[in-house]
Amino acid sequence: MLALDERDAGCGATCAALERYVEAELRGERSGAWFEGVAVHLSRCTACRTDHDGLVAVTKGMEGRPT
Ligand SMILES: [Zn+2]
């Protein structure tokens, strides 16, 4: 078992913030305590990372061709 990282936002908070997180990530605005908490969680949770990757793909698709 992995020890719980105190910065880990957890599945609930990550799911709630995921849309905002992806928008910030795609803009290159990788800052803020909440952002780090979600980033830590995504590095540890396969289920949330899958949701994140899907949302990134959808968001990029809505914005047109990726650069
Ligand atoms: Zn999770």
N, CA, C, O and the ligand as a Tripos MOL2 file, in Angstrom:
@<TRIPOS>MOLECULE
protein
  269   267    68     0     0
PROTEIN
NO_CHARGES

@<TRIPOS>ATOM
      1 N           0.8330   -1.2120    0.0000 N.3       1 MET1
      2 CA          0.0000    0.0000    0.0000 C.3       1 MET1
      3 C           0.8600    1.2520    0.0000 C.2       1 MET1
      4 O           1.8710    1.3400    0.6970 O.2       1 MET1
      5 N           0.4370    2.1980   -0.7870 N.am      2 LEU2
      6 CA          1.1180    3.4870   -0.7820 C.3       2 LEU2
      7 C           0.6150    4.3240    0.3780 C.2       2 LEU2
      8 O          -0.5730    4.3160    0.6970 O.2       2 LEU2
      9 N           1.5200    5.0350    0.9960 N.am      3 ALA3
     10 CA          1.0930    5.9610    2.0420 C.3       3 ALA3
     11 C           0.3230    7.1120    1.4040 C.2       3 ALA3
     12 O           0.6330    7.5340    0.2900 O.2       3 ALA3
     13 N          -0.6660    7.6070    2.1040 N.am      4 LEU4
     14 CA         -1.4650    8.7030    1.5810 C.3       4 LEU4
     15 C          -0.6380    9.9890    1.5880 C.2       4 LEU4
     16 O          -0.1350   10.4200    2.6260 O.2       4 LEU4
     17 N          -0.5130   10.5760    0.4240 N.am      5 ASP5
     18 CA          0.1990   11.8480    0.3100 C.3       5 ASP5
     19 C          -0.7160   12.9580    0.8030 C.2       5 ASP5
     20 O          -1.8580   13.0660    0.3550 O.2       5 ASP5
     21 N          -0.2350   13.7680    1.7040 N.am      6 GLU6
     22 CA         -1.1040   14.8060    2.2890 C.3       6 GLU6
     23 C          -1.5200   15.8600    1.2670 C.2       6 GLU6
     24 O          -2.4740   16.6040    1.4980 O.2       6 GLU6
     25 N          -0.8130   15.9290    0.1390 N.am      7 ARG7
     26 CA         -1.2070   16.8830   -0.9010 C.3       7 ARG7
     27 C          -2.2590   16.3000   -1.8340 C.2       7 ARG7
     28 O          -2.8520   17.0210   -2.6370 O.2       7 ARG7
     29 N          -2.4910   14.9840   -1.7280 N.am      8 ASP8
     30 CA         -3.4240   14.3140   -2.6260 C.3       8 ASP8
     31 C          -4.8420   14.8440   -2.4220 C.2       8 ASP8
     32 O          -5.3890   14.7620   -1.3230 O.2       8 ASP8
     33 N          -5.4300   15.3850   -3.4830 N.am      9 ALA9
     34 CA         -6.7580   15.9930   -3.3790 C.3       9 ALA9
     35 C          -7.8450   14.9380   -3.1960 C.2       9 ALA9
     36 O          -8.9220   15.2570   -2.6910 O.2       9 ALA9
     37 N          -7.5940   13.6880   -3.5930 N.am     10 GLY10
     38 CA         -8.6070   12.6470   -3.4870 C.3      10 GLY10
     39 C          -9.5150   12.6030   -4.7070 C.2      10 GLY10
     40 O          -9.5710   13.5510   -5.4900 O.2      10 GLY10
     41 N         -10.2310   11.4810   -4.8590 N.am     11 CYS11
     42 CA        -11.0530   11.2770   -6.0520 C.3      11 CYS11
     43 C         -12.1850   12.3100   -6.1520 C.2      11 CYS11
     44 O         -12.4340   12.8470   -7.2320 O.2      11 CYS11
     45 N         -12.8630   12.5870   -5.0500 N.am     12 GLY12
     46 CA        -14.0110   13.4960   -5.0870 C.3      12 GLY12
     47 C         -13.6060   14.8900   -5.5260 C.2      12 GLY12
     48 O         -14.2180   15.4590   -6.4300 O.2      12 GLY12
     49 N         -12.5770   15.4470   -4.8930 N.am     13 ALA13
     50 CA        -12.1330   16.8000   -5.2130 C.3      13 ALA13
     51 C         -11.5380   16.8630   -6.6120 C.2      13 ALA13
     52 O         -11.7140   17.8510   -7.3240 O.2      13 ALA13
     53 N         -10.8340   15.8070   -7.0030 N.am     14 THR14
     54 CA        -10.2430   15.7700   -8.3430 C.3      14 THR14
     55 C         -11.3310   15.7630   -9.4060 C.2      14 THR14
     56 O         -11.2460   16.4880  -10.3980 O.2      14 THR14
     57 N         -12.3570   14.9380   -9.1920 N.am     15 CYS15
     58 CA        -13.4640   14.8700  -10.1430 C.3      15 CYS15
     59 C         -14.1520   16.2270  -10.2400 C.2      15 CYS15
     60 O         -14.4960   16.6720  -11.3350 O.2      15 CYS15
     61 N         -14.3530   16.8840   -9.1030 N.am     16 ALA16
     62 CA        -15.0510   18.1690   -9.0800 C.3      16 ALA16
     63 C         -14.2380   19.2620   -9.7650 C.2      16 ALA16
     64 O         -14.8100   20.1660  -10.3750 O.2      16 ALA16
     65 N         -12.9070   19.1900   -9.6720 N.am     17 ALA17
     66 CA        -12.0420   20.2450  -10.1910 C.3      17 ALA17
     67 C         -11.4650   19.9120  -11.5590 C.2      17 ALA17
     68 O         -10.7250   20.7120  -12.1320 O.2      17 ALA17
     69 N         -11.7990   18.7290  -12.0910 N.am     18 LEU18
     70 CA        -11.0910   18.2240  -13.2630 C.3      18 LEU18
     71 C         -11.2290   19.1450  -14.4820 C.2      18 LEU18
     72 O         -10.2630   19.3680  -15.2120 O.2      18 LEU18
     73 N         -12.4260   19.6710  -14.6920 N.am     19 GLU19
     74 CA        -12.6420   20.5260  -15.8550 C.3      19 GLU19
     75 C         -11.7730   21.7920  -15.7610 C.2      19 GLU19
     76 O         -11.1200   22.2020  -16.7210 O.2      19 GLU19
     77 N         -11.7960   22.3870  -14.5670 N.am     20 ARG20
     78 CA        -10.9990   23.5870  -14.3230 C.3      20 ARG20
     79 C          -9.5030   23.2760  -14.4430 C.2      20 ARG20
     80 O          -8.7280   24.0720  -14.9720 O.2      20 ARG20
     81 N          -9.1220   22.1020  -13.9410 N.am     21 TYR21
     82 CA         -7.7340   21.6760  -13.9720 C.3      21 TYR21
     83 C          -7.2420   21.5530  -15.4100 C.2      21 TYR21
     84 O          -6.1650   22.0410  -15.7520 O.2      21 TYR21
     85 N          -8.0510   20.8890  -16.2540 N.am     22 VAL22
     86 CA         -7.6560   20.6690  -17.6480 C.3      22 VAL22
     87 C          -7.5490   22.0070  -18.3810 C.2      22 VAL22
     88 O          -6.6250   22.2090  -19.1690 O.2      22 VAL22
     89 N          -8.4860   22.9180  -18.1280 N.am     23 GLU23
     90 CA         -8.4250   24.2400  -18.7750 C.3      23 GLU23
     91 C          -7.1410   24.9710  -18.3830 C.2      23 GLU23
     92 O          -6.4660   25.5610  -19.2270 O.2      23 GLU23
     93 N          -6.8190   24.9230  -17.0930 N.am     24 ALA24
     94 CA         -5.6040   25.5850  -16.6110 C.3      24 ALA24
     95 C          -4.3620   24.9210  -17.1980 C.2      24 ALA24
     96 O          -3.4060   25.5910  -17.5890 O.2      24 ALA24
     97 N          -4.3950   23.5860  -17.2530 N.am     25 GLU25
     98 CA         -3.2530   22.8360  -17.7640 C.3      25 GLU25
     99 C          -3.0140   23.1790  -19.2340 C.2      25 GLU25
    100 O          -1.8730   23.3840  -19.6480 O.2      25 GLU25
    101 N          -4.0800   23.2410  -20.0160 N.am     26 LEU26
    102 CA         -3.9350   23.5080  -21.4410 C.3      26 LEU26
    103 C          -3.4920   24.9450  -21.6980 C.2      26 LEU26
    104 O          -2.8870   25.2360  -22.7300 O.2      26 LEU26
    105 N          -3.7940   25.8440  -20.7570 N.am     27 ARG27
    106 CA         -3.3360   27.2310  -20.8760 C.3      27 ARG27
    107 C          -1.9180   27.4100  -20.3420 C.2      27 ARG27
    108 O          -1.3220   28.4750  -20.5040 O.2      27 ARG27
    109 N          -1.3830   26.3780  -19.7100 N.am     28 GLY28
    110 CA         -0.0560   26.4690  -19.1280 C.3      28 GLY28
    111 C          -0.0400   27.1640  -17.7810 C.2      28 GLY28
    112 O           1.0080   27.6110  -17.3140 O.2      28 GLY28
    113 N          -1.2260   27.2550  -17.1490 N.am     29 GLU29
    114 CA         -1.3290   27.9130  -15.8390 C.3      29 GLU29
    115 C          -1.2450   26.8550  -14.7420 C.2      29 GLU29
    116 O          -2.2280   26.5720  -14.0560 O.2      29 GLU29
    117 N          -0.0810   26.2900  -14.5940 N.am     30 ARG30
    118 CA          0.0840   25.2010  -13.6280 C.3      30 ARG30
    119 C           0.5100   25.7570  -12.2830 C.2      30 ARG30
    120 O           1.6800   25.6600  -11.9100 O.2      30 ARG30
    121 N          -0.4160   26.3290  -11.5630 N.am     31 SER31
    122 CA         -0.0710   26.9010  -10.2710 C.3      31 SER31
    123 C          -1.2640   26.7980   -9.3410 C.2      31 SER31
    124 O          -2.3810   26.5170   -9.7750 O.2      31 SER31
    125 N          -1.0200   27.0260   -8.0670 N.am     32 GLY32
    126 CA         -2.0770   26.9910   -7.0750 C.3      32 GLY32
    127 C          -2.0610   25.7040   -6.2750 C.2      32 GLY32
    128 O          -1.7160   24.6440   -6.7960 O.2      32 GLY32
    129 N          -2.4360   25.7980   -5.0020 N.am     33 ALA33
    130 CA         -2.4220   24.6370   -4.1160 C.3      33 ALA33
    131 C          -3.3950   23.5730   -4.6100 C.2      33 ALA33
    132 O          -3.0780   22.3840   -4.5880 O.2      33 ALA33
    133 N          -4.5750   23.9930   -5.0550 N.am     34 TRP34
    134 CA         -5.5690   23.0140   -5.5130 C.3      34 TRP34
    135 C          -5.0620   22.2840   -6.7370 C.2      34 TRP34
    136 O          -5.2950   21.0860   -6.8990 O.2      34 TRP34
    137 N          -4.3570   23.0200   -7.6110 N.am     35 PHE35
    138 CA         -3.8420   22.4160   -8.8330 C.3      35 PHE35
    139 C          -2.8310   21.3340   -8.4940 C.2      35 PHE35
    140 O          -2.8450   20.2530   -9.0830 O.2      35 PHE35
    141 N          -1.9560   21.6300   -7.5450 N.am     36 GLU36
    142 CA         -0.9450   20.6490   -7.1470 C.3      36 GLU36
    143 C          -1.6040   19.4190   -6.5250 C.2      36 GLU36
    144 O          -1.1780   18.2910   -6.7710 O.2      36 GLU36
    145 N          -2.6370   19.6400   -5.7230 N.am     37 GLY37
    146 CA         -3.3330   18.5200   -5.0900 C.3      37 GLY37
    147 C          -3.9390   17.5790   -6.1190 C.2      37 GLY37
    148 O          -3.8760   16.3570   -5.9790 O.2      37 GLY37
    149 N          -4.5280   18.1690   -7.1580 N.am     38 VAL38
    150 CA         -5.1180   17.3650   -8.2320 C.3      38 VAL38
    151 C          -4.0070   16.6600   -9.0070 C.2      38 VAL38
    152 O          -4.1380   15.4850   -9.3480 O.2      38 VAL38
    153 N          -2.9080   17.3770   -9.2870 N.am     39 ALA39
    154 CA         -1.7980   16.7880  -10.0320 C.3      39 ALA39
    155 C          -1.2290   15.5800   -9.2870 C.2      39 ALA39
    156 O          -0.9340   14.5510   -9.8950 O.2      39 ALA39
    157 N          -1.0790   15.7110   -7.9840 N.am     40 VAL40
    158 CA         -0.5800   14.5950   -7.1730 C.3      40 VAL40
    159 C          -1.5450   13.4240   -7.2570 C.2      40 VAL40
    160 O          -1.1320   12.2740   -7.4050 O.2      40 VAL40
    161 N          -2.8230   13.7250   -7.1620 N.am     41 HIS41
    162 CA         -3.8090   12.6430   -7.2230 C.3      41 HIS41
    163 C          -3.7830   11.9440   -8.5810 C.2      41 HIS41
    164 O          -3.8460   10.7170   -8.6490 O.2      41 HIS41
    165 N          -3.6930   12.7090   -9.6440 N.am     42 LEU42
    166 CA         -3.6940   12.1200  -10.9870 C.3      42 LEU42
    167 C          -2.4890   11.2150  -11.2020 C.2      42 LEU42
    168 O          -2.5640   10.2420  -11.9530 O.2      42 LEU42
    169 N          -1.3650   11.5390  -10.5340 N.am     43 SER43
    170 CA         -0.1660   10.7190  -10.6920 C.3      43 SER43
    171 C          -0.3050    9.3950   -9.9530 C.2      43 SER43
    172 O           0.4900    8.4800  -10.1640 O.2      43 SER43
    173 N          -1.3160    9.2870   -9.0820 N.am     44 ARG44
    174 CA         -1.4610    8.1060   -8.2350 C.3      44 ARG44
    175 C          -2.6990    7.2920   -8.5490 C.2      44 ARG44
    176 O          -2.7670    6.1170   -8.1890 O.2      44 ARG44
    177 N          -3.6800    7.8870   -9.2120 N.am     45 CYS45
    178 CA         -4.9860    7.2320   -9.3820 C.3      45 CYS45
    179 C          -5.2650    6.9910  -10.8650 C.2      45 CYS45
    180 O          -5.4910    7.9330  -11.6250 O.2      45 CYS45
    181 N          -5.2470    5.7340  -11.2620 N.am     46 THR46
    182 CA         -5.4360    5.3860  -12.6660 C.3      46 THR46
    183 C          -6.8170    5.8040  -13.1600 C.2      46 THR46
    184 O          -6.9500    6.2970  -14.2810 O.2      46 THR46
    185 N          -7.8410    5.6120  -12.3400 N.am     47 ALA47
    186 CA         -9.2110    5.9320  -12.7550 C.3      47 ALA47
    187 C          -9.3500    7.4200  -13.0560 C.2      47 ALA47
    188 O          -9.9260    7.7950  -14.0770 O.2      47 ALA47
    189 N          -8.8290    8.2630  -12.1810 N.am     48 CYS48
    190 CA         -8.9350    9.7100  -12.3870 C.3      48 CYS48
    191 C          -8.0580   10.1560  -13.5550 C.2      48 CYS48
    192 O          -8.4160   11.0860  -14.2780 O.2      48 CYS48
    193 N          -6.9170    9.5000  -13.7440 N.am     49 ARG49
    194 CA         -6.0370    9.8550  -14.8510 C.3      49 ARG49
    195 C          -6.7110    9.5320  -16.1830 C.2      49 ARG49
    196 O          -6.5600   10.2690  -17.1570 O.2      49 ARG49
    197 N          -7.4500    8.4330  -16.2200 N.am     50 THR50
    198 CA         -8.1990    8.0790  -17.4310 C.3      50 THR50
    199 C          -9.2490    9.1410  -17.7320 C.2      50 THR50
    200 O          -9.4140    9.5500  -18.8810 O.2      50 THR50
    201 N          -9.9620    9.5880  -16.6910 N.am     51 ASP51
    202 CA        -10.9510   10.6520  -16.8680 C.3      51 ASP51
    203 C         -10.2690   11.9250  -17.3660 C.2      51 ASP51
    204 O         -10.7780   12.6020  -18.2590 O.2      51 ASP51
    205 N          -9.1230   12.2400  -16.7850 N.am     52 HIS52
    206 CA         -8.3590   13.4350  -17.1550 C.3      52 HIS52
    207 C          -7.9350   13.3790  -18.6140 C.2      52 HIS52
    208 O          -8.1020   14.3500  -19.3530 O.2      52 HIS52
    209 N          -7.3870   12.2420  -19.0270 N.am     53 ASP53
    210 CA         -6.9110   12.1050  -20.4070 C.3      53 ASP53
    211 C          -8.0620   12.2560  -21.3910 C.2      53 ASP53
    212 O          -7.9100   12.8690  -22.4470 O.2      53 ASP53
    213 N          -9.2240   11.6880  -21.0370 N.am     54 GLY54
    214 CA        -10.3940   11.8140  -21.8920 C.3      54 GLY54
    215 C         -10.8550   13.2530  -21.9990 C.2      54 GLY54
    216 O         -11.2230   13.7200  -23.0770 O.2      54 GLY54
    217 N         -10.8330   13.9540  -20.8740 N.am     55 LEU55
    218 CA        -11.2750   15.3480  -20.8620 C.3      55 LEU55
    219 C         -10.3130   16.2430  -21.6450 C.2      55 LEU55
    220 O         -10.7390   17.1840  -22.3140 O.2      55 LEU55
    221 N          -9.0180   15.9470  -21.5570 N.am     56 VAL56
    222 CA         -8.0300   16.6840  -22.3480 C.3      56 VAL56
    223 C          -8.3140   16.5100  -23.8370 C.2      56 VAL56
    224 O          -8.2830   17.4770  -24.5990 O.2      56 VAL56
    225 N          -8.5890   15.2790  -24.2440 N.am     57 ALA57
    226 CA         -8.8610   14.9910  -25.6540 C.3      57 ALA57
    227 C         -10.1090   15.7250  -26.1140 C.2      57 ALA57
    228 O         -10.1260   16.3060  -27.1990 O.2      57 ALA57
    229 N         -11.1620   15.7030  -25.2880 N.am     58 VAL58
    230 CA        -12.4190   16.3790  -25.6300 C.3      58 VAL58
    231 C         -12.2050   17.8840  -25.7070 C.2      58 VAL58
    232 O         -12.6840   18.5320  -26.6380 O.2      58 VAL58
    233 N         -11.4880   18.4460  -24.7340 N.am     59 THR59
    234 CA        -11.2670   19.8920  -24.6850 C.3      59 THR59
    235 C         -10.4470   20.3540  -25.8760 C.2      59 THR59
    236 O         -10.7520   21.3810  -26.4820 O.2      59 THR59
    237 N          -9.4160   19.6070  -26.2130 N.am     60 LYS60
    238 CA         -8.6050   19.9450  -27.3890 C.3      60 LYS60
    239 C          -9.4420   19.8520  -28.6540 C.2      60 LYS60
    240 O          -9.3040   20.6760  -29.5580 O.2      60 LYS60
    241 N         -10.3120   18.8480  -28.7200 N.am     61 GLY61
    242 CA        -11.1790   18.6710  -29.8740 C.3      61 GLY61
    243 C         -12.1150   19.8430  -30.0570 C.2      61 GLY61
    244 O         -12.3760   20.2650  -31.1830 O.2      61 GLY61
    245 N         -12.6340   20.3840  -28.9320 N.am     62 MET62
    246 CA        -13.5560   21.5160  -29.0080 C.3      62 MET62
    247 C         -12.8550   22.7970  -29.4330 C.2      62 MET62
    248 O         -13.4660   23.6880  -30.0220 O.2      62 MET62
    249 N         -11.5760   22.8770  -29.1310 N.am     63 GLU63
    250 CA        -10.8260   24.0770  -29.4520 C.3      63 GLU63
    251 C         -10.2410   24.0210  -30.8620 C.2      63 GLU63
    252 O          -9.5400   24.9410  -31.2850 O.2      63 GLU63
    253 N         -10.5250   22.9570  -31.5750 N.am     64 GLY64
    254 CA         -9.9950   22.8080  -32.9200 C.3      64 GLY64
    255 C          -8.7350   21.9930  -32.9320 C.2      64 GLY64
    256 O          -8.4590   21.2390  -31.9980 O.2      64 GLY64
    257 N          -7.9690   22.1400  -33.9880 N.am     65 ARG65
    258 CA         -6.7850   21.3220  -34.1450 C.3      65 ARG65
    259 C          -5.7470   21.6250  -33.0780 C.2      65 ARG65
    260 O          -5.4570   22.7900  -32.8090 O.2      65 ARG65
    261 N          -5.1810   20.5830  -32.4650 N.am     66 PRO66
    262 CA         -4.1020   20.8240  -31.5180 C.3      66 PRO66
    263 C          -2.8690   21.3800  -32.2230 C.2      66 PRO66
    264 O          -2.5700   21.0080  -33.3580 O.2      66 PRO66
    265 N          -2.1770   22.2520  -31.5560 N.am     67 THR67
    266 CA         -1.0110   22.8930  -32.1640 C.3      67 THR67
    267 C           0.2100   22.0110  -32.0220 C.2      67 THR67
    268 O           1.2940   22.3800  -32.4730 O.2      67 THR67
    269 ZN         -9.0040    9.1770   -8.0820 Zn       68 ZN68
@<TRIPOS>BOND
     1     1     2 1
     2     2     3 1
     3     3     4 2
     4     3     5 am
     5     5     6 1
     6     6     7 1
     7     7     8 2
     8     7     9 am
     9     9    10 1
    10    10    11 1
    11    11    12 2
    12    11    13 am
    13    13    14 1
    14    14    15 1
    15    15    16 2
    16    15    17 am
    17    17    18 1
    18    18    19 1
    19    19    20 2
    20    19    21 am
    21    21    22 1
    22    22    23 1
    23    23    24 2
    24    23    25 am
    25    25    26 1
    26    26    27 1
    27    27    28 2
    28    27    29 am
    29    29    30 1
    30    30    31 1
    31    31    32 2
    32    31    33 am
    33    33    34 1
    34    34    35 1
    35    35    36 2
    36    35    37 am
    37    37    38 1
    38    38    39 1
    39    39    40 2
    40    39    41 am
    41    41    42 1
    42    42    43 1
    43    43    44 2
    44    43    45 am
    45    45    46 1
    46    46    47 1
    47    47    48 2
    48    47    49 am
    49    49    50 1
    50    50    51 1
    51    51    52 2
    52    51    53 am
    53    53    54 1
    54    54    55 1
    55    55    56 2
    56    55    57 am
    57    57    58 1
    58    58    59 1
    59    59    60 2
    60    59    61 am
    61    61    62 1
    62    62    63 1
    63    63    64 2
    64    63    65 am
    65    65    66 1
    66    66    67 1
    67    67    68 2
    68    67    69 am
    69    69    70 1
    70    70    71 1
    71    71    72 2
    72    71    73 am
    73    73    74 1
    74    74    75 1
    75    75    76 2
    76    75    77 am
    77    77    78 1
    78    78    79 1
    79    79    80 2
    80    79    81 am
    81    81    82 1
    82    82    83 1
    83    83    84 2
    84    83    85 am
    85    85    86 1
    86    86    87 1
    87    87    88 2
    88    87    89 am
    89    89    90 1
    90    90    91 1
    91    91    92 2
    92    91    93 am
    93    93    94 1
    94    94    95 1
    95    95    96 2
    96    95    97 am
    97    97    98 1
    98    98    99 1
    99    99   100 2
   100    99   101 am
   101   101   102 1
   102   102   103 1
   103   103   104 2
   104   103   105 am
   105   105   106 1
   106   106   107 1
   107   107   108 2
   108   107   109 am
   109   109   110 1
   110   110   111 1
   111   111   112 2
   112   111   113 am
   113   113   114 1
   114   114   115 1
   115   115   116 2
   116   115   117 am
   117   117   118 1
   118   118   119 1
   119   119   120 2
   120   119   121 am
   121   121   122 1
   122   122   123 1
   123   123   124 2
   124   123   125 am
   125   125   126 1
   126   126   127 1
   127   127   128 2
   128   127   129 am
   129   129   130 1
   130   130   131 1
   131   131   132 2
   132   131   133 am
   133   133   134 1
   134   134   135 1
   135   135   136 2
   136   135   137 am
   137   137   138 1
   138   138   139 1
   139   139   140 2
   140   139   141 am
   141   141   142 1
   142   142   143 1
   143   143   144 2
   144   143   145 am
   145   145   146 1
   146   146   147 1
   147   147   148 2
   148   147   149 am
   149   149   150 1
   150   150   151 1
   151   151   152 2
   152   151   153 am
   153   153   154 1
   154   154   155 1
   155   155   156 2
   156   155   157 am
   157   157   158 1
   158   158   159 1
   159   159   160 2
   160   159   161 am
   161   161   162 1
   162   162   163 1
   163   163   164 2
   164   163   165 am
   165   165   166 1
   166   166   167 1
   167   167   168 2
   168   167   169 am
   169   169   170 1
   170   170   171 1
   171   171   172 2
   172   171   173 am
   173   173   174 1
   174   174   175 1
   175   175   176 2
   176   175   177 am
   177   177   178 1
   178   178   179 1
   179   179   180 2
   180   179   181 am
   181   181   182 1
   182   182   183 1
   183   183   184 2
   184   183   185 am
   185   185   186 1
   186   186   187 1
   187   187   188 2
   188   187   189 am
   189   189   190 1
   190   190   191 1
   191   191   192 2
   192   191   193 am
   193   193   194 1
   194   194   195 1
   195   195   196 2
   196   195   197 am
   197   197   198 1
   198   198   199 1
   199   199   200 2
   200   199   201 am
   201   201   202 1
   202   202   203 1
   203   203   204 2
   204   203   205 am
   205   205   206 1
   206   206   207 1
   207   207   208 2
   208   207   209 am
   209   209   210 1
   210   210   211 1
   211   211   212 2
   212   211   213 am
   213   213   214 1
   214   214   215 1
   215   215   216 2
   216   215   217 am
   217   217   218 1
   218   218   219 1
   219   219   220 2
   220   219   221 am
   221   221   222 1
   222   222   223 1
   223   223   224 2
   224   223   225 am
   225   225   226 1
   226   226   227 1
   227   227   228 2
   228   227   229 am
   229   229   230 1
   230   230   231 1
   231   231   232 2
   232   231   233 am
   233   233   234 1
   234   234   235 1
   235   235   236 2
   236   235   237 am
   237   237   238 1
   238   238   239 1
   239   239   240 2
   240   239   241 am
   241   241   242 1
   242   242   243 1
   243   243   244 2
   244   243   245 am
   245   245   246 1
   246   246   247 1
   247   247   248 2
   248   247   249 am
   249   249   250 1
   250   250   251 1
   251   251   252 2
   252   251   253 am
   253   253   254 1
   254   254   255 1
   255   255   256 2
   256   255   257 am
   257   257   258 1
   258   258   259 1
   259   259   260 2
   260   259   261 am
   261   261   262 1
   262   262   263 1
   263   263   264 2
   264   263   265 am
   265   265   266 1
   266   266   267 1
   267   267   268 2
@<TRIPOS>SUBSTRUCTURE
     1 MET1         2 RESIDUE 1 A MET
     2 LEU2         6 RESIDUE 1 A LEU
     3 ALA3        10 RESIDUE 1 A ALA
     4 LEU4        14 RESIDUE 1 A LEU
     5 ASP5        18 RESIDUE 1 A ASP
     6 GLU6        22 RESIDUE 1 A GLU
     7 ARG7        26 RESIDUE 1 A ARG
     8 ASP8        30 RESIDUE 1 A ASP
     9 ALA9        34 RESIDUE 1 A ALA
    10 GLY10       38 RESIDUE 1 A GLY
    11 CYS11       42 RESIDUE 1 A CYS
    12 GLY12       46 RESIDUE 1 A GLY
    13 ALA13       50 RESIDUE 1 A ALA
    14 THR14       54 RESIDUE 1 A THR
    15 CYS15       58 RESIDUE 1 A CYS
    16 ALA16       62 RESIDUE 1 A ALA
    17 ALA17       66 RESIDUE 1 A ALA
    18 LEU18       70 RESIDUE 1 A LEU
    19 GLU19       74 RESIDUE 1 A GLU
    20 ARG20       78 RESIDUE 1 A ARG
    21 TYR21       82 RESIDUE 1 A TYR
    22 VAL22       86 RESIDUE 1 A VAL
    23 GLU23       90 RESIDUE 1 A GLU
    24 ALA24       94 RESIDUE 1 A ALA
    25 GLU25       98 RESIDUE 1 A GLU
    26 LEU26      102 RESIDUE 1 A LEU
    27 ARG27      106 RESIDUE 1 A ARG
    28 GLY28      110 RESIDUE 1 A GLY
    29 GLU29      114 RESIDUE 1 A GLU
    30 ARG30      118 RESIDUE 1 A ARG
    31 SER31      122 RESIDUE 1 A SER
    32 GLY32      126 RESIDUE 1 A GLY
    33 ALA33      130 RESIDUE 1 A ALA
    34 TRP34      134 RESIDUE 1 A TRP
    35 PHE35      138 RESIDUE 1 A PHE
    36 GLU36      142 RESIDUE 1 A GLU
    37 GLY37      146 RESIDUE 1 A GLY
    38 VAL38      150 RESIDUE 1 A VAL
    39 ALA39      154 RESIDUE 1 A ALA
    40 VAL40      158 RESIDUE 1 A VAL
    41 HIS41      162 RESIDUE 1 A HIS
    42 LEU42      166 RESIDUE 1 A LEU
    43 SER43      170 RESIDUE 1 A SER
    44 ARG44      174 RESIDUE 1 A ARG
    45 CYS45      178 RESIDUE 1 A CYS
    46 THR46      182 RESIDUE 1 A THR
    47 ALA47      186 RESIDUE 1 A ALA
    48 CYS48      190 RESIDUE 1 A CYS
    49 ARG49      194 RESIDUE 1 A ARG
    50 THR50      198 RESIDUE 1 A THR
    51 ASP51      202 RESIDUE 1 A ASP
    52 HIS52      206 RESIDUE 1 A HIS
    53 ASP53      210 RESIDUE 1 A ASP
    54 GLY54      214 RESIDUE 1 A GLY
    55 LEU55      218 RESIDUE 1 A LEU
    56 VAL56      222 RESIDUE 1 A VAL
    57 ALA57      226 RESIDUE 1 A ALA
    58 VAL58      230 RESIDUE 1 A VAL
    59 THR59      234 RESIDUE 1 A THR
    60 LYS60      238 RESIDUE 1 A LYS
    61 GLY61      242 RESIDUE 1 A GLY
    62 MET62      246 RESIDUE 1 A MET
    63 GLU63      250 RESIDUE 1 A GLU
    64 GLY64      254 RESIDUE 1 A GLY
    65 ARG65      258 RESIDUE 1 A ARG
    66 PRO66      262 RESIDUE 1 A PRO
    67 THR67      266 RESIDUE 1 A THR
    68 ZN68       269 GROUP 0 **** ****
